[in-house]
């Protein structure tokens, strides 16, 4: 019993140290959901990783359509990320040239 518990703990520790995407997260699904936000043209450089056993971080570059309210877009995307269980979100909004 102790070996099974230790094995799971060891796997989790290695995952955090290697900044692995948590098993409970589906990056493709998260990317698709974020991409559905109004005013967003594309999601670029999406990265999701564990920063502790129970905290997840996400970074992404968002390509906004022209004349999009950037703050509103950021708020919508952050809310979407929180619904997936992401605790820390860093987003950059750029316009496509």
N, C-alpha and C positions, 0 to 999 in steps of 0.2 A: 504494500500500500504506500509506504513512504517513497519507494522508487518511482511509482507512477506520479505522485504529487511533485516530487523533485524534478522529474522529467518535464512536466508541464511548466513548472516555474523556470527551469533552465531555458526552455524554448521561448518563453515570454521575455526573459531578460535579454537573450541574444537578439530577439526581434527589436526591442527598444534600442539596444546598443547599435544595431545595424540600421536603425531608422527605417524599418520595414513597414510597408503598408499593412495595417491590421487586417486579419482574416475576415473580420466582420464588415469591411469596407469594399465596395465595388467601384473602383475608379471610373470605369466606363459608364456606369449608370449615373454616377455623380456628375460626370462631364456632360452627359446628355441632358440631365435635369437643369443644370446651370445654363446650358446653351439655349434652353427654351425661354429664358427671361427676355422680356421686351427690351428692345434697344441693344441687344447683344448680338454681335455678328459672329464671334468665334471665341472659343476658350483655348488658350495656348499655354504650354508648360504647366500643366496641372500636376502637382506633387502632393501626396498624402502620406503621412508617416506618424508613428507613435513617438510621443515625447516622454510619456510615462506609461505605466501599465493601464491607466484608465483615461488618458488624455491624448487626443489626436489633433494634429496640426495639418493645415492645408495652405498651399500657396498656388497662385495662378495669375496669369496675365490674361486680361479680358480685352478683346478688341470690340470697341463700341461702335455702333453706327453713328454717322454724323448727326449732330444736334441732339444727342442723348444726354439726359440729365445724369451725370456721372455719380453724384452722391446717391441719388435714388437707385441707380443700378447697383452700387456697392451695398446699400442696405438690403436690397432684395436678394442678392447673391449670398451675403453673410447669413441672412435668415434661412435660406435654402440649405447652406452648409450646416447650420446648427440643427436643422431637422434630421440630418444624417448622423448627428452625434459628433461633429467636429467642434472642438473647443477653442482652437486658436486659428484665425484665418488672416492671411496676408494677401491682399489683392492689389494688382496694378491695372489701372484702366488706361488704355491707349486707343487712339483713333487710327484706323487704317489709312495710310497716305494715299 
